[in-house]
Amino acid sequence: MSSENRLLTSLRLELAYFTGRPWLSGRRAGGAGAVLRFERVRPRRAVRFQPRREYEITPKFLDRTIRALKRWNFDIVSMDEVCHRAVTSPTPRRFVCLTFDGGYKDLIASAYPVLSRHDVPFTIYLPTAFPDRLGEAWWLALEEIIARESRISLVIDRKELRFDIATRSEKYQLYEFLWGWMRSLAPADLSNAINDLCRRYSVNLAALSREATMDWGDLAKLAADPNVTIGSATVNYPALSNLKDAEAEREMTMGRAVAEAAFRRDVRHFAYPFGGRTAFARKHVVMAEQAGFASAASAIPGIVQAEGGTNLHALPRIAWDGRQHSLRIMRVMLSGIPFAPVKPARRS
């Protein structure tokens, strides 16, 4: 999203806060509560090219968020409690559930000290290939290559294409284009594409993926905490919409089986990799339910309704990250008032 559009979005949300509309709408808009979705929590980096910086927050901002939720009298609950409250009658207090995607190393290094200090429950959605050291964090390799190079070439649709990326604007535009293209590929084609790019530009994809994500030792420390719920996010973290049905089912069931074997406990909750509207379909919602998951979380924004008003296998989540910095904006988002965000524009 361009800085101009981002500012307009923020101003509209701030205006909604000061009009008082969220508080006048009451529970009808706010439902039973909300699930917050985080990706990375780490200190700011002094790096010029950070295409995914918008999807990060700092530990300090996570601390401010939790303090605000407590001040606003939200119950911070586990994913099991979300499932319970979503099918029962509304309670006087709304809930918020904190969830973290990706299994990144900075969860235990930067986020966990904050979460444990506040003694709040949270859920991790784990793609099990990464602690097994078999996962490929292709988006991180793509970022590193584009950051480092001034010109790159790669094969797209059997054609060798070359891109000049001397300026920061050109780098952002190419990252946006290649991220979208790679995200649309079947897993084998995606692996071939990113490994070819890494070989051309001497990036160690395995080492990069290993350094960025937690190992089983890290996860065992978290799993020992009764506040932590371990959920599954498949094995390899593919967009399910790029898979054949049998492959999608296998990713779902094998991801859970590996996690259950590692932690010796039931893994009841699932998150669709990437989780947006194009990342999974209605048939995958049915698969998650038939696989026996109690819930399956998306990345589609929305509020959780009580009395069965929300499909627990297409659970909405509100992304709370670096695209918004105002706690007033957060309170408006948690109110459940429908809000149409500004369509992202190309970086300039």
N, C-alpha and C positions, 0 to 999 in steps of 0.2 A: 504494500500500500504506500502511495506517495505521502510525503510529509504533509502536503496540503489536505489530502483526503483524511489522513490520520487526525489532523487538527480538527477538521469539520466533524468527524465522528465523535471526538472527545467533547467538543463544544455542545453537540446535541445531547449527549448523555449527561453532561454537567447541567444543562438547562432542565432536563427531566428531573434531576435531583432537586433543584431549587424551586420548581413549580409545586412540589409536594405530591405530584401524581402517584408516585410509587406507594406512598403511605395511605393515600385515600382509596387506592384500589383494594387494599386488604388481602385476605387470604385467597380470594378467588383468583387473583393474578399470581400470587406467590406460591401457590400450591403447598405441598408438604415440605419442600426443601430443594436443594440443588447439589449437584456433584461438580466439584472444581477439578479441572484437568491441568496439570503441570507437565512440562517436559524437562527442562534443565534448571537447576538452581546452583549458581556459582558466582564468585566475585566478577566484577567487570574486568574485561581484558583490554589492554591498550593495543588493539590490532585494528588496522584500517578496514580490512575486508571481513565483515561478519554477516553473511547473508541470513543466518538464522538467529541473530541476536534478538529479534523481536519475540522469539519463542523461549526466552530465558528470563528469569528474575534473579535478583541477588538474595543471599541469605537474610540480609537486613529487611528487604521488602517482604519476604516470607514471614518474618517475625512480625512486621507491621500488620500483615494480612490476618494472621491468627489472633493477634491482640484485638483487632477491629471486630472480628467475628465474635469473640467473647464479649466485647463491649456491647455489641448489638443483640446479645442474648440468643445467638444461634447455638444449637446443640451440634458439636462436632462429633460425628458418629462414624462407625465402621460401615463397610459395604453390606455386611449382614443386616445391620440395623436399617440401612436404606431399603433393602428388600422388604423388611417387616413394615416399615412406616408407609411404604408405597401401596400396601394392600389393606391397611387398616384405616380407621377413621382419623381425621386430622387431629393433631395435638395442638395445644396453645402455642408451642414454640416450634419454629421451623428448624430444619437441620441443614448442615453442610457436611459433605464428605470430601476429603482430600485424596486425590489420586495422582499417581506419577507414572508416566509412560517411558519405555525405552530401556530401563535397567542401567542408566548411566552411573558411572563411578561417582560423580559429584552428588548423587543422592545420599550416599553414606558419608561422603567427605564434608559436604556443605549444608545439605538440607536436614539430615538426621539429627545433628546437634540441636538445631532449632526445634524440630518436632518433639524430640525427647525432653527438652527443657520445658516445653509447654504441656507435656504428657497428653498428647492428643493422638487418636487413632488415625491411620492412613493406609492406603492400598497401593501396592506396586504391581504393575502389569508387566510380566516378564516374558520376553522372547528367549527361549531356552538355548538356542544355538550360541548366544553370546557368552554366557558363563561357561559353556562347553568349548569356547574359543574357536567356534566354527562359523559364527555370524560375520556378515560383511556389512559394515556401516558405510555403505556406498556414498551416502550424502556427505559424510565427513571427508572422504577421499576426494570427492568432487570439489568441495570447498577448498581443500588444501592445494589442489592442482591449479585451480583458477586463481587463487590468491598469489601463487608463486610465479606463474608464467605470464608472459606478455602476448603469447601466441600459442594456440593449441590446435591440433587436428585430431579427428576421430571419424569412425565409420558410422554413418546413419543411413539406414535403408540401402545398404550396399554401396554407398557413395562416400568417398573420402571428402570430408568438409574441413575447412580451415577457418579459424576465427581469430581476429586481432582483438586483444583485450588489454591494451596498454592503459586505458583509463579505468577508474573505479566504476564509473557508470557502465562501461562495456562489460566489466566483470559481473556486475549485478544482473544485467540483462541476460548474459550467457548462462549464469547459474540458474536463473528462473526458467529459461528455456530448457536446459539440459535436465534440471530436476523434474520438470513436468514430463519430458520425454522418457527418462529412465523410470519414473514412477508408473508409466503406462505399460512397461514391458513385462512379459512373462518372466518368472524367476531365472530360468536358464539364460535367456537373452540378456537380462539385466546383469547377471554375474559375468557373462562374456564381455559385455560392453564396459563395465567398470574395471575389470581386470585388464582388458586391453589398454584402457586409458592409463591405469596405474603402471603398467609395464613401460609405456611410452615415456612417462615422466617420472619414473623411479620413485614411486610412492609405495610403501609397504602396507598394503591394505590390511593384512592380518594383524600387524603390530598396531596400526592406528585403531582398529576395532577393539583390540585387546586393551589398549591403554584407556579407552574412553568408557568402557563398560565394567560392571561388577563381575567378580568371579564367584564361585560357589562359597568360598570362605566369607566374602563380604555378605553374601545373601544369608548364610547361616547365622551371622551375627544379628541381622535384621529379623530373621524368622524366629529367633529366640525371644523377641520382644512381643508380649501379648497385645500391644497396640498395633502391630503390623499384620496386615492381611496380604498374603501373596496370591496374586491372580495370574492368569495365563494370557499371553499375547501371541500364541502360536509358537512354532519352532524358529522359523527363519524371518519372521516379520514381513511377509509379503502382503500386498493389497489383495484381499480375497477375490476381488472382481477380476483379477488377472489370471486366476486359476480355474482349472476344470473342477467340477463338483467333487470328484473323488479326492483330488489333491487338497481342496479346501477342507474337506472333512478330516483328512489325515493330519493337516497342519493343526487343526483344532484339538483333535484327540491326542496326538503325540505330544504337543506342547504341554498339555495338562498331565499326561502320563509321566513325562520326564520330571516335571516339577513335583508331582506327588511322590515319586521315587526318591527324589533328592531330600525332600523335607519330611517325608513320612507322615503326611497329613492330607486330608482332602483339599483339592483346589476347586473352589466352588464358583469362582468369578472369572470372567473373560473380557478382553477388550479387543475390538477389531483393529488390526494394524492400520495406522494412519487415521482411520475412523470417520473420514468425511463421507459425503453423500455418494461419491463415485468409488469409494474404497470397498464397499460391500453392498449387497442387495438383499431384498426380502428373503430370498432362499437361504442366505447365510444366517439370517435371524432365526429361521426355522431350524437350521442345522445346529445352532448354538443351544436352542431349547431342547432339541432331540438328543444332543450330546449330554444333557443333564446339568448344564451350568445353571446356577440360580440367577445369574444376571450376565448381560453382555453389554459393555459400554461402548458408545460411539464417540465421535468428536463433533456431533451435531449439537448446536446450542439449544438449551431449553431447560425447563423446570420440571422436577419430579412431582407428579400429582399424587394425591392420596386415593384410597379406595379403588385401586386398580386402574386409575386413569392413565397410567404410563406403562407402556410395554417394557418390562424389565429386561428383555432381550434386544431392545433397541434403546438403551438407556441414554438420555441426553446428558451432555456435560458442557459446562461453561469453561472455555479456555481462559486461564488467568495468567498472563505473561507480560512480556515487555512492551506489548502494543498499547497497554493502558497502565497508567501510573497513579491514577487517582482512586482513593478508597471510596470517594463519593460515587464514582462511576461503577465501582464494584457493587455498591449497595443498590444502585438502580438495576444492574444486571440480575442481581439476586431477587429483586422484587417480582420478576416474571413478566414485566410489561413487554409486549412485543416490540421489537426494535429492528428496523431494517438497516443493516450497516451499509456504509458507502462502498460501492464496488471498487475493489483495488485497481489502481492505475499502474501502468508501467513505470519503473524507476527512470528518472531522468538525471 
